[in-house]
């Protein structure tokens, strides 16, 4: 289901795969991909997002924008994304965090701890606030103890792959035209207003300086 652009030599005996750059330094591969590769239709997959096991954070009533974020509790760039989105949540953004377990053995247990909590949002925020600190799961939040939730976490990861997102974080949202947009990886701070549809919010967190 993936597409790519490749090239043949004039004698049609050799096929070349890779990035093609002209004498001016222009990336012709990107140009040809834009022209010839069909645009994926994620509208059907987007509907599946609403059925995933997620945690809601930010504006609860009548949010100005809703975005979905695939996240792994052990992912440092997911943590940076969480920090970067906090001011936007105060300004009308709702983020639906979708836990996956793709980085470390403890990722599954942490995802289960969040999704099995009575207050999922509080559990998620506590996990983020303690990001990078030593963590030991209780017997109640292991895969063996919570097989149904573990299945939900694996389903979340499978859906992330269907969106073509190779790793966390992965953001999915609808733009002003209603088209589904995808961003894999930590966004630059300058990209967040476009993603959220909100005006730029001040964020002076020192850990985010490298993403400006």
ChimeraX attribute file (.defattr): number of C-alpha atoms within 10 A of each C-alpha:
attribute: neighborCount
match mode: 1-to-1
recipient: residues
	/A:1	4
	/A:2	6
	/A:3	10
	/A:4	11
	/A:5	15
	/A:6	14
	/A:7	14
	/A:8	11
	/A:9	9
	/A:10	8
	/A:11	6
	/A:12	8
	/A:13	7
	/A:14	9
	/A:15	10
	/A:16	11
	/A:17	10
	/A:18	10
	/A:19	12
	/A:20	17
	/A:21	12
	/A:22	9
	/A:23	6
	/A:24	6
	/A:25	8
	/A:26	11
	/A:27	13
	/A:28	13
	/A:29	18
	/A:30	13
	/A:31	11
	/A:32	14
	/A:33	15
	/A:34	11
	/A:35	10
	/A:36	11
	/A:37	12
	/A:38	9
	/A:39	10
	/A:40	11
	/A:41	11
	/A:42	16
	/A:43	13
	/A:44	8
	/A:45	14
	/A:46	18
	/A:47	10
	/A:48	12
	/A:49	18
	/A:50	11
	/A:51	9
	/A:52	17
	/A:53	17
	/A:54	26
	/A:55	21
	/A:56	17
	/A:57	19
	/A:58	20
	/A:59	18
	/A:60	13
	/A:61	8
	/A:62	10
	/A:63	14
	/A:64	14
	/A:65	21
	/A:66	23
	/A:67	18
	/A:68	22
	/A:69	27
	/A:70	24
	/A:71	31
	/A:72	28
	/A:73	27
	/A:74	24
	/A:75	20
	/A:76	17
	/A:77	17
	/A:78	21
	/A:79	21
	/A:80	18
	/A:81	24
	/A:82	21
	/A:83	17
	/A:84	24
	/A:85	22
	/A:86	17
	/A:87	16
	/A:88	25
	/A:89	22
	/A:90	13
	/A:91	18
	/A:92	20
	/A:93	24
	/A:94	25
	/A:95	27
	/A:96	24
	/A:97	24
	/A:98	26
	/A:99	30
	/A:100	31
	/A:101	25
	/A:102	19
	/A:103	14
	/A:104	12
	/A:105	10
	/A:106	18
	/A:107	20
	/A:108	25
	/A:109	24
	/A:110	25
	/A:111	29
	/A:112	28
	/A:113	21
	/A:114	24
	/A:115	24
	/A:116	15
	/A:117	13
	/A:118	9
	/A:119	11
	/A:120	17
	/A:121	19
	/A:122	15
	/A:123	19
	/A:124	23
	/A:125	15
	/A:126	12
	/A:127	20
	/A:128	19
	/A:129	13
	/A:130	11
	/A:131	15
	/A:132	13
	/A:133	8
	/A:134	6
	/A:135	11
	/A:136	8
	/A:137	12
	/A:138	10
	/A:139	11
	/A:140	13
	/A:141	22
	/A:142	19
	/A:143	16
	/A:144	11
	/A:145	13
	/A:146	16
	/A:147	13
	/A:148	11
	/A:149	20
	/A:150	22
	/A:151	13
	/A:152	20
	/A:153	25
	/A:154	16
	/A:155	15
	/A:156	24
	/A:157	23
	/A:158	14
	/A:159	19
	/A:160	25
	/A:161	13
	/A:162	13
	/A:163	18
	/A:164	15
	/A:165	20
	/A:166	13
	/A:167	18
	/A:168	26
	/A:169	28
	/A:170	26
	/A:171	26
	/A:172	23
	/A:173	20
	/A:174	19
	/A:175	15
	/A:176	12
	/A:177	6
	/A:178	9
	/A:179	11
	/A:180	16
	/A:181	15
	/A:182	18
	/A:183	16
	/A:184	17
	/A:185	16
	/A:186	20
	/A:187	19
	/A:188	14
	/A:189	20
	/A:190	11
	/A:191	14
	/A:192	18
	/A:193	14
	/A:194	13
	/A:195	21
	/A:196	24
	/A:197	17
	/A:198	15
	/A:199	11
	/A:200	16
	/A:201	17
	/A:202	10
	/A:203	15
	/A:204	9
	/A:205	10
	/A:206	7
	/A:207	10
	/A:208	15
	/A:209	11
	/A:210	8
	/A:211	14
	/A:212	9
